[in-house]
Amino acid sequence: MNYQLELKNISKSYGDLKANDDISFGIHPASIHALLGENGAGKSTLVKAIYGSIQPNEGSMQWLGQKYKPNNPFEAREKGVAMVFQHFSLFESLSVAENIALGLDNVDLNEELVQVIIKHSKQYGLDVNPHQTVGDLSVGARQRVEIIRCLMQNPKLLIMDEPTSVLTPNEVADLFIALRKLSEEGCAILYISHKLDEVRQICHRATILRGGKLIQSCNPQEHSKSELAEMMIGKKLTQLARNNVVLGEDIFSINGLSRARSNMFGVDLVDICLSIKKGSIVGIAGVAGNGQDELMEVLIGESHSDVGVLTFNGQNIGDLNAHERRQLSMFFVPEERLGHGAVPEMDLNENMLLSRPQKSEMTSYGIIDRNNVERLTQKVISDFDVQTPSSKMLAKSLSGGNLQKFMVGRELIQQPDLLIIAQPTWGVDAGSANNIHQALITLAEHGSAILVISQDLDEILTLCEQIHVLTEGVLSPPVNMQDDALEEISQLMVGGSND
Amino acid sequence: MIKLQPRSESSAKMVIFAPVLAIVLTAISAMIIFLWAGLDVWNAFYVLFVEPLTGKYNLSELLVKAAPLMMIALGLSIGFRAGVWNIGAEGQYIIGAISGGAVGLYFYDVQGIWLMPLMALAAVLGGMSYAGIAAFLRTKFQVNEILVTLMLTYVAILFLSAMVFGPLRNPNGFNFPESRIFHDSATLPIIWQGTRVHIGLIFALLFAVIAWFMTNKHVFGLQIKISGSAPRAAKFAGFSENQTIWYTLLISGGVAGLAGLFEATGPIGQLVPSLPSGYGFTAIIVAFLARLHPIGIVFSALLIALTYMGGENAQITLQLPNSITSIFQGLLLFYFLACNVLIEYKVAFLFNRAK
């Protein structure tokens, strides 16, 4: 039987770095095939070769037994390869339908297209509104737009790059239904992920890469989660545990924060109350687009709030900007990496300067001390294992996971008294996610307070001892952490999305 | 097939080579224009590009023209980096000349070393407040600063006429629309005896160094860079967008105002309706030719000043119209922007391979 796509001895080098080293495997038609590996394992390079963005130095590919050698993504798409990228390629100022029309070859923007979008949306349970502006969509909704755009091309092979890292359990379940349906209809899916539970749940085959080499191709259901993790990482994962939780007094509180939406697709924040004690990790769970962005904006200080709404160590901080809040030892990791937490066109040293307290060794009287900046950047790079040739690399040239490690490291290195962090491990591989979680736990053990806003329920349950759920701009009281906590959280999350 | 492919990092060689290539292409286009106009090509070249560099008079006049271009372009470049588009430096230049000049005329025939600094202060404040109108409207009502600054330029030109026809007119000037000629204490010191090269050149060079320091060594440079390329990240860093708009407009306005005063109290010596000579607009070209780099602006200002001188020479010697200057400036900017593509992209020649 022919493979839908077969790779034979694919190698690709960048200078001395062998990103792919003699990789061979095949993807059966109508199968869901996982590509597992850590950041830098060579998954992206391999996928780019399949999608025609790059050409391998050695090796060949076959498409249903025929020679397949795409010179560019256009040729790959013509064959029937479609891809959902981890960094979305959507124009924020355009509507969903306009984005879909732009991204496709030979499609006009008309009512017919809108109907097709709605049809696909219904057929696969991917909820989108074709007329909405992409800039106002949550990350999860943007991904659905990307998927629908791919489906419009009737692909024979759909490549998905870490699709679930931004989704809630319910959204993941919906996605899996859609993917299974697709595969039953004859579309092969190459599923890139490091979430082993998911891979074991949905994938028929798994190919594991490490350091550019193929470790094994196997049936993931025949291996335990820890066996797969070991193959992927090359060593055992340390178990995370929060043993000695010592809570101090209140350090930060939100008292009745309400805020009207700033645009028609935003979310109103309604009477949000929350308080955090020293040494505690508080989690805000919830589906993306339920007010997380709006809340984060207020917390960072990008928009001001009334007197008494935000207090830090008893002091009103509502009218301080981000810079002034950092001086009080509050630090932030926003969800968007490029363009918010980091400037794509600037190097890591300059990005280091984005998050600095008013009085910092990085500047004196506003004059930048390049040596100190460089030293701190190097420390972040080495402490948090950021894979980059130097601190002079532009932020946009780092992979998503590496940039996330840099951004988290940049804030942690300041030893914040309060860290507010959104999606701490989005797009980060298992080993690094483990490190980030461990670093957060260590920070809390030193008496700092942490607020985690995440869609990843596992993450929240692992880290936090106090959990709230944000739905439609309303924050629930802390969830009672009894046996049925998960049940309660799920219900709270769904409560808002079923309007 | 010829194709542009993005480079993985910007080419350092091309940063130098692109302006050179643009100048060569401008020269080639100039040659075609001369041939078409039936001129002696080499003679025209000599008159336009070489003669302005020979002799004390020509060289000094080159510097006289380069100084205000440098100053205005330096101010503008800061705003342009931050994505704040002050297109109306010409207006701020005029208002600066009027406000500083009015102080000089008020103290007519009063001698004192304090007068010139006072006039300079008035000029800077005048230019700042004029640019401040745009900043106010932009930060309060989201009015586009491009439109406001551009429109206000025409208001300023008419205001200058009103002034020299009215309150500031020379009482003994036979009703000519001119102010009195500035007296000694209100005239800019000359730094090259026997020419019109004035102290403004030193200020311009000083500003270049300050601007370089601020953009490369100071957090302010970071602020304007981030505001221009990633507004959300600027907020994340705690930089206020409104503050950036105010700062950049006030700086560019103040510097343009000072340049205006220098022109009025230096080479011209009085307030005349012909004061606005387009320096404020040409400075935009100067800033972009230098890719907004402060030290680069020093050189691009000299280059553009050369086209001014060449254009004047061509009028006299070759009987070419004055528009020749604008044509060369336009060509230069056009080619320069085109060549700049080579910094981020490389040209690849793809040969059709059998499919």
Chai-1 contact restraints between the chains, C-beta under 6 A:
chainA,res_idxA,chainB,res_idxB,connection_type,confidence,min_distance_angstrom,max_distance_angstrom,comment,restraint_id
A,E302,B,K235,contact,1.0,0.0,6.0,A-B,restraint_1
A,N321,B,G238,contact,1.0,0.0,6.0,A-B,restraint_2
A,A322,B,F236,contact,1.0,0.0,6.0,A-B,restraint_3
A,A322,B,G238,contact,1.0,0.0,6.0,A-B,restraint_4
A,H323,B,G238,contact,1.0,0.0,6.0,A-B,restraint_5
A,G339,B,A230,contact,1.0,0.0,6.0,A-B,restraint_6
A,G339,B,R232,contact,1.0,0.0,6.0,A-B,restraint_7
A,H340,B,R232,contact,1.0,0.0,6.0,A-B,restraint_8
A,H340,B,A233,contact,1.0,0.0,6.0,A-B,restraint_9
A,H340,B,F236,contact,1.0,0.0,6.0,A-B,restraint_10
A,V343,B,I226,contact,1.0,0.0,6.0,A-B,restraint_11
A,V343,B,A230,contact,1.0,0.0,6.0,A-B,restraint_12
A,V343,B,A233,contact,1.0,0.0,6.0,A-B,restraint_13
A,E345,B,S229,contact,1.0,0.0,6.0,A-B,restraint_14
A,L353,B,L222,contact,1.0,0.0,6.0,A-B,restraint_15
A,L354,B,A237,contact,1.0,0.0,6.0,A-B,restraint_16
A,T363,B,V219,contact,1.0,0.0,6.0,A-B,restraint_17
A,G366,B,H218,contact,1.0,0.0,6.0,A-B,restraint_18
A,G366,B,V219,contact,1.0,0.0,6.0,A-B,restraint_19
A,I367,B,K217,contact,1.0,0.0,6.0,A-B,restraint_20
A,I367,B,H218,contact,1.0,0.0,6.0,A-B,restraint_21
A,I368,B,K217,contact,1.0,0.0,6.0,A-B,restraint_22
